């Protein structure tokens, strides 16, 4: 039984690793807040550090609040990775990786609208 799920586990691990490495890049791209790659300063230039400016919805409430969108993205990737429907591993991998920007954009839209970020 474990061997049967091994390819799905690898798909999930790869997709979640990509989401984890580039989550802050997605934040910076969507909110144009100043967040950069983990290896390029991460949130050092995020607008949360600038008094009087609008604050990034994913960063403004600290690490726990920014973990929520990451968890939701990874949950979507897990759902695709372990979905019971037969699917070639390559298709499953592409679908799980694609869930990162798609789910992330939807969550960012909800966050941004909720706090009036784009007003």
Backbone as a chain_set.jsonl record, in Angstrom:
{"seq": "XXXXXXXXXXXXXXXXXXXXXXXXXXXXXXXXXXXXXXXXXXXXXXXXXXXXXXXXXXXXXXXXXXXXXXXXXXXXXXXXXXXXXXXXXXXXXXXXXXXXXXXXXXXXXXXXXXXXXXX", "coords": {"N": [[0.828, -1.19, 0.0], [1.947, 1.262, 0.785], [3.944, 1.593, -1.149], [2.408, 2.091, -3.377], [1.544, 4.707, -3.042], [3.869, 6.126, -3.159], [4.853, 7.508, -5.599], [2.987, 9.63, -5.67], [3.559, 10.9, -3.291], [6.113, 11.864, -3.819], [5.484, 13.66, -5.888], [3.908, 15.485, -4.441], [5.821, 16.385, -2.556], [7.696, 17.649, -4.25], [6.096, 19.681, -5.433], [5.221, 21.129, -3.162], [7.681, 21.979, -2.182], [8.503, 23.736, -4.191], [6.468, 25.67, -3.948], [7.034, 26.549, -1.37], [9.623, 27.639, -1.604], [9.191, 29.738, -3.399], [7.073, 31.23, -2.471], [7.238, 33.775, -1.211], [8.074, 35.275, -3.37], [5.803, 35.221, -4.939], [4.114, 36.722, -3.33], [5.408, 39.261, -3.467], [5.136, 39.72, -6.223], [2.343, 39.798, -6.682], [1.337, 41.705, -4.807], [3.134, 43.755, -5.108], [4.847, 44.698, -3.142], [7.436, 44.813, -2.32], [8.628, 42.564, -1.349], [11.036, 39.987, -1.847], [12.976, 37.324, -3.311], [13.865, 34.545, -1.168], [16.616, 34.368, -0.987], [17.368, 36.881, -1.623], [16.914, 38.867, 0.225], [14.327, 38.607, 1.158], [11.661, 39.682, 3.049], [12.799, 42.13, 3.598], [12.581, 44.553, 2.225], [9.921, 44.981, 2.156], [6.766, 46.69, 2.139], [5.724, 46.756, 4.675], [7.551, 47.683, 6.409], [7.637, 50.377, 6.102], [6.587, 53.271, 7.44], [3.396, 54.785, 7.334], [2.695, 53.893, 4.813], [0.696, 51.81, 2.634], [0.119, 48.523, 3.759], [1.377, 45.307, 3.06], [-0.924, 42.702, 2.627], [-0.341, 40.002, 3.253], [1.857, 40.132, 4.865], [1.372, 41.941, 6.901], [0.263, 41.101, 9.332], [2.05, 39.481, 10.581], [4.101, 36.435, 10.841], [2.396, 34.218, 11.362], [-0.068, 34.893, 10.218], [0.713, 35.097, 7.542], [1.297, 32.504, 7.096], [-1.108, 31.234, 6.736], [-2.127, 31.591, 3.98], [-0.074, 30.128, 2.724], [-0.425, 27.54, 3.799], [-2.977, 26.95, 2.782], [-2.439, 26.919, 0.041], [-0.595, 24.771, -0.112], [-2.275, 22.77, 0.806], [-4.091, 22.587, -1.319], [-2.32, 21.643, -3.23], [-1.711, 19.171, -2.067], [-4.199, 17.923, -2.211], [-4.449, 17.589, -4.975], [-2.165, 16.049, -5.475], [-2.652, 13.659, -4.076], [-5.083, 12.819, -4.989], [-7.543, 10.438, -5.711], [-8.171, 9.672, -8.303], [-6.957, 8.023, -11.176], [-3.978, 9.13, -12.704], [-1.404, 10.198, -14.859], [1.921, 10.525, -13.568], [3.406, 12.779, -14.388], [1.438, 14.567, -15.303], [0.047, 14.902, -12.954], [2.045, 16.121, -11.407], [2.519, 18.553, -12.832], [-0.018, 19.668, -12.553], [-0.214, 19.946, -9.748], [1.921, 21.705, -9.232], [1.073, 23.902, -10.724], [-1.115, 24.602, -9.247], [-0.073, 26.175, -7.264], [0.522, 29.021, -8.155], [-2.069, 29.623, -9.062], [-3.948, 29.05, -6.964], [-2.727, 30.628, -5.027], [-2.995, 33.203, -6.158], [-5.766, 33.532, -6.086], [-6.245, 33.446, -3.326], [-4.71, 35.638, -2.538], [-6.108, 37.673, -3.824], [-8.5, 37.592, -2.363], [-7.528, 38.283, 0.217], [-6.41, 40.849, -0.359], [-8.666, 42.305, -1.242], [-10.232, 42.153, 1.045], [-8.874, 43.765, 2.896], [-8.762, 46.147, 1.587], [-6.548, 46.734, -0.037], [-5.901, 47.533, -2.677], [-7.095, 49.987, -3.049]], "CA": [[0.0, 0.0, 0.0], [2.826, 2.429, 0.844], [4.613, 1.72, -2.442], [1.447, 2.635, -4.332], [1.449, 6.149, -2.83], [5.194, 6.719, -3.245], [4.938, 8.544, -6.642], [2.171, 10.781, -5.272], [4.297, 11.576, -2.235], [7.178, 12.609, -4.496], [4.832, 14.782, -6.572], [3.551, 16.457, -3.413], [7.056, 16.96, -1.998], [8.256, 18.571, -5.243], [5.21, 20.839, -5.571], [5.255, 21.905, -1.916], [8.999, 22.614, -2.112], [8.457, 24.887, -5.103], [5.609, 26.682, -3.31], [7.736, 27.079, -0.201], [10.753, 28.457, -2.04], [8.788, 30.905, -4.175], [5.894, 31.859, -1.875], [7.486, 35.201, -0.996], [8.116, 35.883, -4.696], [4.403, 35.402, -5.335], [3.669, 37.866, -2.53], [5.965, 40.466, -4.074], [4.592, 39.894, -7.562], [0.933, 40.161, -6.637], [1.092, 42.918, -4.031], [4.16, 44.751, -5.429], [5.103, 45.231, -1.804], [8.867, 44.88, -2.067], [9.153, 41.247, -0.985], [11.917, 39.421, -2.861], [13.362, 35.928, -3.075], [14.46, 34.246, 0.135], [18.051, 34.581, -1.085], [17.604, 38.283, -2.015], [16.433, 39.787, 1.255], [12.974, 38.214, 1.598], [10.753, 40.81, 3.312], [13.581, 43.286, 4.061], [12.131, 45.766, 1.545], [8.456, 44.956, 2.11], [6.171, 47.946, 2.586], [5.355, 46.717, 6.099], [8.601, 48.389, 7.143], [7.541, 51.803, 5.789], [5.488, 53.93, 8.158], [2.532, 55.625, 6.518], [2.377, 53.295, 3.518], [-0.208, 50.66, 2.729], [0.909, 47.36, 4.161], [1.122, 44.041, 2.384], [-1.887, 41.9, 3.391], [0.213, 38.741, 3.737], [2.927, 40.406, 5.826], [1.006, 42.926, 7.911], [-0.136, 40.517, 10.616], [3.101, 38.612, 11.072], [4.342, 35.131, 10.222], [1.258, 33.291, 11.476], [-1.054, 35.293, 9.217], [1.201, 34.767, 6.207], [1.314, 31.047, 6.976], [-2.437, 30.771, 6.314], [-2.177, 31.355, 2.539], [0.841, 29.043, 2.36], [-1.079, 26.276, 4.161], [-4.067, 26.716, 1.825], [-1.811, 26.543, -1.233], [-0.048, 23.418, 0.027], [-3.432, 21.869, 0.917], [-4.567, 22.371, -2.695], [-1.334, 20.763, -3.865], [-1.885, 17.829, -1.501], [-5.436, 17.365, -2.773], [-4.137, 17.143, -6.339], [-1.14, 14.993, -5.421], [-3.177, 12.401, -3.529], [-6.41, 12.555, -5.53], [-7.665, 9.012, -6.006], [-8.342, 9.435, -9.736], [-5.707, 7.674, -11.858], [-3.43, 10.236, -13.492], [0.046, 10.041, -15.018], [2.685, 11.299, -12.59], [3.779, 14.067, -14.977], [0.241, 15.417, -15.295], [-0.216, 15.195, -11.542], [3.063, 17.075, -10.978], [2.234, 19.851, -13.451], [-1.244, 20.177, -11.929], [0.089, 20.351, -8.367], [2.771, 22.9, -9.288], [0.214, 24.977, -11.224], [-2.009, 25.006, -8.156], [0.601, 27.199, -6.464], [0.179, 30.401, -8.513], [-3.514, 29.81, -9.227], [-4.537, 29.136, -5.624], [-2.133, 31.792, -4.383], [-3.602, 34.425, -6.696], [-7.142, 33.624, -5.562], [-6.148, 33.785, -1.898], [-4.214, 37.015, -2.474], [-7.232, 38.53, -4.2], [-9.402, 37.653, -1.201], [-6.845, 39.07, 1.257], [-6.289, 42.234, -0.798], [-9.993, 42.929, -1.23], [-10.706, 42.221, 2.44], [-8.237, 44.875, 3.62], [-8.755, 47.336, 0.735], [-5.153, 46.998, -0.424], [-5.768, 48.168, -3.985], [-7.908, 51.22, -3.144]], "C": [[0.874, 1.257, 0.0], [3.497, 2.649, -0.506], [3.699, 2.332, -3.486], [1.364, 4.158, -4.229], [2.79, 6.868, -2.987], [5.303, 7.762, -4.356], [4.14, 9.799, -6.275], [2.869, 11.593, -4.183], [5.434, 12.405, -2.827], [6.625, 13.826, -5.229], [4.504, 15.87, -5.559], [4.789, 17.146, -2.848], [7.666, 17.971, -2.963], [7.407, 19.837, -5.349], [5.261, 21.727, -4.329], [6.601, 22.604, -1.734], [9.039, 23.847, -2.999], [7.625, 26.008, -4.489], [6.325, 27.33, -2.125], [8.876, 28.017, -0.588], [10.316, 29.765, -2.685], [7.54, 31.606, -3.644], [6.087, 33.369, -1.711], [7.613, 35.939, -2.321], [6.696, 36.148, -5.201], [3.815, 36.598, -4.608], [4.133, 39.168, -3.18], [5.401, 40.763, -5.449], [3.153, 40.4, -7.52], [0.708, 41.509, -5.958], [2.068, 44.049, -4.351], [4.584, 45.503, -4.164], [6.587, 45.377, -1.482], [9.466, 43.557, -1.631], [9.946, 40.68, -2.156], [12.22, 37.97, -2.5], [13.964, 35.753, -1.695], [15.947, 34.562, 0.146], [18.398, 36.015, -1.51], [17.008, 39.276, -1.021], [15.041, 39.501, 1.785], [12.089, 39.441, 1.82], [11.496, 42.076, 3.769], [13.107, 44.599, 3.441], [10.615, 45.828, 1.41], [7.906, 46.274, 2.664], [5.674, 47.899, 4.034], [6.367, 47.463, 6.952], [8.568, 49.906, 6.921], [6.335, 52.409, 6.483], [4.701, 54.802, 7.18], [2.199, 55.072, 5.155], [1.328, 52.202, 3.712], [0.659, 49.44, 3.001], [0.422, 46.095, 3.477], [0.17, 43.176, 3.216], [-1.327, 40.582, 3.929], [1.251, 38.968, 4.821], [2.462, 41.219, 7.033], [0.634, 42.351, 9.269], [0.852, 39.468, 11.119], [3.147, 37.245, 10.413], [3.15, 34.178, 10.292], [0.216, 33.613, 10.414], [-0.581, 34.97, 7.806], [1.318, 33.253, 6.013], [-0.028, 30.516, 6.474], [-2.513, 30.589, 4.796], [-1.246, 30.228, 2.087], [0.201, 27.685, 2.642], [-2.201, 25.946, 3.168], [-3.526, 26.3, 0.457], [-1.308, 25.11, -1.172], [-1.174, 22.392, 0.176], [-4.013, 21.576, -0.467], [-3.607, 21.447, -3.438], [-1.456, 19.332, -3.349], [-3.125, 17.163, -2.073], [-5.194, 16.838, -4.185], [-3.173, 15.966, -6.306], [-1.705, 13.651, -4.997], [-4.593, 12.078, -3.997], [-6.467, 11.122, -6.018], [-7.805, 8.705, -7.492], [-7.002, 9.075, -10.368], [-5.259, 8.819, -12.78], [-1.936, 9.987, -13.656], [0.795, 10.983, -14.069], [3.07, 12.673, -13.123], [2.616, 15.05, -14.973], [-0.079, 15.837, -13.867], [0.775, 16.252, -11.029], [2.786, 18.47, -11.546], [0.991, 20.475, -12.822], [-0.981, 20.692, -10.514], [0.956, 21.607, -8.335], [1.943, 24.101, -9.751], [-0.762, 25.459, -10.161], [-1.391, 26.101, -7.303], [0.236, 28.615, -6.913], [-1.326, 30.645, -8.629], [-4.199, 29.981, -7.871], [-4.009, 30.365, -4.893], [-2.747, 33.093, -4.86], [-5.019, 34.613, -6.167], [-7.147, 34.032, -4.085], [-5.673, 35.23, -1.739], [-5.313, 38.006, -2.834], [-8.191, 38.695, -3.027], [-8.791, 38.502, -0.085], [-6.831, 40.553, 0.889], [-7.614, 42.97, -0.779], [-10.497, 43.123, 0.193], [-10.115, 43.411, 3.195], [-8.189, 46.158, 2.791], [-7.385, 47.722, 0.244], [-5.037, 47.789, -1.714], [-6.616, 49.427, -4.134], [-7.055, 52.411, -3.436]], "O": [[0.573, 2.216, -0.711], [3.605, 3.789, -0.959], [4.168, 3.023, -4.39], [1.136, 4.828, -5.236], [2.836, 8.098, -2.951], [5.816, 8.847, -4.084], [4.585, 10.914, -6.547], [2.779, 12.82, -4.157], [5.685, 13.525, -2.382], [7.226, 14.899, -5.197], [4.789, 17.045, -5.792], [4.797, 18.366, -2.683], [8.107, 19.04, -2.539], [7.944, 20.945, -5.354], [5.335, 22.951, -4.445], [6.655, 23.706, -1.187], [9.555, 24.889, -2.594], [8.035, 27.169, -4.509], [6.218, 28.539, -1.918], [9.066, 29.063, 0.032], [10.987, 30.786, -2.539], [7.005, 32.492, -4.311], [5.192, 34.149, -2.039], [7.289, 37.125, -2.389], [6.43, 37.181, -5.816], [3.096, 37.4, -5.205], [3.33, 40.07, -3.414], [5.208, 41.925, -5.806], [2.795, 41.328, -8.245], [-0.025, 42.354, -6.472], [1.861, 45.183, -3.917], [4.666, 46.73, -4.125], [6.95, 45.997, -0.482], [10.688, 43.431, -1.55], [9.575, 40.866, -3.315], [11.753, 37.469, -1.477], [14.508, 36.696, -1.12], [16.486, 34.979, 1.172], [19.566, 36.335, -1.731], [16.642, 40.392, -1.39], [14.621, 40.105, 2.772], [11.798, 40.167, 0.869], [10.864, 43.001, 4.278], [13.222, 45.651, 4.07], [10.086, 46.631, 0.641], [8.508, 46.89, 3.544], [5.242, 48.924, 4.561], [6.074, 47.833, 8.089], [9.381, 50.634, 7.49], [5.194, 52.092, 6.148], [5.273, 55.467, 6.316], [1.481, 55.722, 4.395], [1.108, 51.732, 4.828], [1.791, 49.345, 2.527], [-0.778, 45.855, 3.338], [0.433, 42.941, 4.395], [-1.793, 40.094, 4.959], [1.5, 38.069, 5.625], [3.105, 41.183, 8.082], [0.691, 43.067, 10.268], [0.518, 38.661, 11.987], [2.337, 36.934, 9.54], [2.926, 33.406, 9.36], [-0.324, 32.707, 9.779], [-1.393, 34.603, 6.956], [1.426, 32.78, 4.881], [-0.076, 29.457, 5.849], [-2.928, 29.521, 4.346], [-1.582, 29.465, 1.181], [0.278, 26.779, 1.812], [-2.353, 24.794, 2.761], [-4.095, 25.43, -0.203], [-1.566, 24.321, -2.081], [-1.036, 21.258, -0.283], [-4.386, 20.438, -0.753], [-4.036, 20.571, -4.189], [-1.317, 18.382, -4.12], [-3.105, 15.972, -2.386], [-5.679, 15.765, -4.545], [-3.354, 14.993, -7.038], [-1.282, 12.612, -5.504], [-5.232, 11.17, -3.466], [-5.536, 10.646, -6.668], [-7.575, 7.566, -7.899], [-6.006, 9.755, -10.12], [-6.055, 9.388, -13.526], [-1.266, 9.604, -12.696], [0.347, 12.099, -13.807], [3.059, 13.644, -12.366], [2.795, 16.23, -14.672], [-0.432, 16.988, -13.61], [0.387, 17.167, -10.302], [2.819, 19.456, -10.81], [0.955, 21.683, -12.586], [-1.475, 21.753, -10.133], [0.744, 22.481, -7.495], [2.101, 25.2, -9.221], [-1.185, 26.614, -10.185], [-2.115, 26.877, -6.679], [-0.322, 29.364, -6.111], [-1.805, 31.739, -8.33], [-4.939, 30.942, -7.658], [-4.766, 31.062, -4.217], [-2.996, 33.993, -4.057], [-5.422, 35.729, -5.839], [-7.954, 34.858, -3.658], [-6.186, 35.961, -0.892], [-5.43, 39.061, -2.211], [-8.641, 39.803, -2.734], [-9.473, 39.348, 0.492], [-7.186, 41.408, 1.7], [-7.685, 44.122, -0.351], [-11.117, 44.14, 0.505], [-10.785, 44.001, 4.042], [-7.631, 47.158, 3.243], [-7.081, 48.908, 0.118], [-4.153, 48.638, -1.834], [-6.831, 49.886, -5.256], [-7.569, 53.525, -3.549]]}, "num_chains": 1, "name": "protein.A"}
